[in-house]
Amino acid sequence: MDQDQLFAPPGEAWQQVSRKLVSLRRLVLIVSVVIGTAVAGVGLGLLFDEVGVAVALAGGLVALVWGLWLIPRNWRAWGYAERLDDLLVTHGVMYRKLTVVPYGRMQFVDVASGPLERRYGLATVQLHTASPATDAKIPGLPAAEAARLRDRLSALGEAQAAGL
């Protein structure tokens, strides 16, 4: 079996999260790196003068380039597939993960959207089961898709649990 088939079984209708997630994460990265570099530059500048500032700027530049390269790869790794009896969620670049959540095991479905996510029209859907180890979270969904998925998963969860 191919490793890609292990984490993304063929024959499934895989959905990808919104491309807007890349823009949102780039914005957060840029703001974080600018603030972090400024704080490090001031601190190192007080200790080591110009050399400390140069080290902080170089570190900030490396962090920015690395993050800008990694964000699109991370976005491509997120996917989900709705099957008859369960939901598949896959993510991870270096460490791939596939989570299978049977609809009958779901206790409730959360939809969350912070201020930046709302600005970009995105939301995160998180599935909760009795097991705390279940990490079924799908970030970067368009708000309408998140609402549709929440309603569908809730209805399927109730229907599957009723059969127990």
RAQUIPE-V444072 format. One line per field, one symbol per residue. ss: DSSP state (@ for helix, = for strand, . for the rest). psi: psi as a letter, one per 30 degrees, with the letter a starting at -180 (. if undefined). burial: + if it has 24 or more other C-alpha atoms within 12 Angstrom, else -. A space follows every 10 residues. Layout:
ss: ???
psi: ???
burial: ???
//
This chain:
ss: ..@@@@@... ....=....@ @@@@@@@@@@ @@@@@@@@@@ @@@@@@@@@@ @@@@@@@@@@ @@@@@@@@@@ @@@@@@@.== ==...===== =.....==== ==@@@===== ==..@@@@@@ .========. .....===== ==@@@@@@@@ @@@@@@@@@@ @@..
psi: kkeefefikl fkikkllkff eeeeeeeeee eeeeeeeeee eeeeeeegbe eeeeeeeeee eeeeeeeeee eeeeeffkll kkaeflkkkk lkdejkkkkj jkeffkelkk kkjleeeeef gllkkkkkaf kffkijkjlg kkeeeeeeee eeeeeeeeee fff.
burial: ------++-- ----++++++ ++-+++--++ --+---++-+ +--------- -----++--+ --++--++-- ++-+++++++ ++---+++++ +-----++++ ++++++++++ +++---+--- +++++++++- ----++++++ +++-+++-++ --++-++--- ----
//
